[in-house]
Amino acid sequence: MAEHASFRNLLRNAPENAKKFLQMQFQKVWNMYSSMLLDDPAISTRLEALFRVSSYVIPGRFVASKELGELLYGLSNLLALLHDYIFRCNLKLPSYPGAEDEKRLLRYLSVIESVEVFLEMAAQRLWGEIGKWLIVVVIQFSKVAFRLLLLCRNRPKLQKYPLIPLLNRQLVFQAKKNKDIQERNEAQSSKQDEENMNDMDEEHVWKGKRSGRFVRSLSSTPPNGFRSWKLPEFPTTTENPTILDKKQFYAELLYVIRPLLHLPSMFVFGEQSWKPWLFSLIADITSLSLHTQSNPRLTALEKTEISRRLVIMLFYLLRSPFYDRHTKGKILMVLNGLANNVPFVSVIIRPLLEYLPTWQRTYFYNWCS
């Protein structure tokens, strides 16, 4: 009877034991991967570049190669976010501004935007047009909900692209070098004496014993053209995001809810109707004009975001129905002319011509810029 009872207890606790085992294995893999990146930060850049280059090479090679290419491209963006998270946590790098709940929403949005094109293409291949538009609606409404939560906080801010600023890898390398120097100095300070003080010129930064001043060592001196009297450092962002006033808030609100104007009206009036195109265009123009009126209040990064949105307005030339009725013929004529008459350009233009119809039909390529 005791054996049966112990067997029943084992079965009853099996899910919990399996969960603990998986958590332990995940933590082990996570620690090993983090240690590998921290030992050599260049590995992160190589991995991201490998996925990104593969995403450009694979399309057109076999069935579903476009979907696989988009998956690899999305994974490269997710890897960049993951690596930045590891570096920020372990190297004590400056974090991007915002409260914890705001950062959580930004991470959700960044993950969604990294894989949205792949999900749309995969849904279309698996379930056809109905599946594609179902995924598009779910993703777009989720993104609008998250963006509204970000906007309707007590201190609303302009939503920039990318939502989470990517780390400068030069900053990562410098932080890793500084951390190594600090660890070596701490190890030496515990047993330092007059003899090992003579070995301090091997370090990148030397600290005076009596004055406490830091001086760049000869071993870390850069080439002549790049020398300065400054200590090794990495840049930090000091500009605080601008708190939007009432006019800017409505401008950002229009920009956020634009998919709610375009997507339902497209289902009502049809993809080839001018009304959805006009609704979205009017929302964008109104938002940009309101932001431009308050442009002096914005920081340099926020002004760059407004300029980016202004340039992205050119995408309306590539969106149906304007593209089908006015732009398509002219673009194809120019691209074919370049491919046929300019040497070596056809290597780039031909794949672009082949991919242009797919790009134009993909909603998240065309309408989520």
Secondary structure, 3 states (H helix, E strand, C coil): CHHHHHHHHHHHCHHHHHHHHHHHHHHHHHHHHHHHHHHCCHHHHHHHHHHHHHHHHCCCCCCCHHHHHHHHHHHHHHHHHHHHHHHHHHCCCCCCCCCHHHHHHHHHHHHHHHHHHHHHHHHHHHHHHHHHHHHHHHHHHHHHHHHHHHHCCCCCCCCCCCCCCCCCHHHHHHHHHHHHHHHHHHHHHCCCCCCHHHHHHHCCEEECCCCCCEEECHHHCCCHHHCCCCCCCCCCCCCCCCCCCHHHHHHHHHHHCHHHHHHHHHHHHCCCCHHHHHHHHHHHHHHHHHHHHCHHHCCHHHHHHHHHHHHHHHHHHHCCCHHHHHHHHHHHHHHHHHHHHCCCCHHHHHHHHHHHHHHHHCHHHHCCC
